Structure formats: structure tokens, C-alpha cells
């Protein structure tokens, strides 16, 4: 649905806040009732030692609050009409203005499910968070390049998401040993390719520095995690200062910078 160029849309923040309360509350209900299943010895290099109690990896779990904060901040900025002078999908359509911040909010409890429980079901929700991001980046880039309606975006988004979920449960080794990572990397690459086409072929007007900030946040936080994985010299399993927790915070910051890149677009 197309919106007029008005100043305030308070319902965006209201919906995002209610969604954050719902998914976070549902996560803790599931955690308390052990709906995620039995804890397993997942061999993933997160470094942090499992603690007794409900939250197995406190640093790696609570750092995901950054995604919830990012999503709420995005929703707040959109609700105040700060970018109303820009002509893009976030400022002119209810769908994108509500969908993106809620998706980012979901990343928090989604990743928490893995690190709080160390279960296979929690691991799936963690991967689902990655698949959602990759699907959005791909679908939104293609939608803008071909100037598709929101239903075109939705079709591409759910096709990408379904493909990633299928790959998650498929035993196949292409590039990565885990096929879900291959699907994730594929859609991220497609999204980046179409963003380049949007800039240099479609000549869409963006403030490109926000894209560079998003990339820098990812690279720096990934580098920190990469040198502090399980078994590395900077890994201290009993410390609350964890490289993977910093990776979560860098990812959350990157989602906010990506939003600033998207909302800076002005079609004129």
C-alpha cells in the first residue's frame, strides 16, 4: 500500500514494540518449559563455556539484545517521519516500513535460542535468522532493480527463504560442508550483485557511505570473532567478554546501517 508523503506514522513503532514483546516473551516461555529440547554438544566454535541454568552462554545470548534495539530504533525513526522527504519503499509503503524492523527484532530471540539452549532446535532458529536476512537483502535489491510491486518482493523473499530452509536439511557439500551456509552465501552474493546494479546501472541515488559502514561493522566484528574462536589463543571460555558476542553486536549495528542505506534512497 502506497502512503502519502506525511510526517508521522506512530503505528510502525507500536507494531514493532508489540512484536518485540511477543517474540521475546515467547522465547522465554519456550526456554522455561524446555520446548527447545535437550542440550547437545554442538561442535561450533563459539568459545564460551556452557553454564548451568537456563542460559547456557550468557554473553553470546544477551548480546543478541542488540538486534532488538536496532529493530526498535529503526521503527522509531520511521514512525517519527524523519525521512519523509525521501522517496523510497520505506517512506512510501507500510509493508516495508513494518516488515524490516520486525524482521531485525526477530533475529534477537532467533539467535538467543541457539546460545541459551545449545539444542538442535535452537540451532535451527539461529540459522533461520541468517536465512531471513539473506532473503530480505536479495528480494529488496531485485525488487528495486526491476521496480516490482510488494507482491513481487514477497514472492522472491519466500522463494529464497524456502530454498535456504531446504538446504538446511539437505546433506550436500558445495563450497561449504553445511549446505545451509552455501545457500546463505549464495543469496547474500545475489543481493550484493543487484545492489551494485542498482547503483551503477539503475543509477539509484543513495548515501553509499551507510553501505560501507554496514560492511565495515561486519568485517571488524567477524575478524574479532575469528581470532577468538574455540581453541584460539584469545578464547577464554569462562569470560563474559566473548568474540562471538562482539560479532552479534557488530551484526546488529550493521542492520541499522543497512537501513540507513535503504532509507537514504531518493527516486525523485
Secondary structure, 3 states (H helix, E strand, C coil): CECCCCCCCCHHHHHHHHHHHHHHHHHHHHHHCCCCCCCCCCCCCCCCCCCCCCCCCHHHHHCCHHHHHHHHHHHHHHHCCCCCCCCCHHHHEHHHHHHHHHHHHHHHHHHHHHHHHCCHHHHHHHHHHHHHHHHHHHHHHHHHHHCCCHHHHHHHHHHHHHHHHHHHCCCCCCCCCCHHHHHHHHHHHHHHHHHHHHHHCCCCCCCCHHHHHHHHHHHHHHHHHHCCCCCCCCCCCCCCCCHHHHHHHHHHHHHHHHHHHHHCCCCC
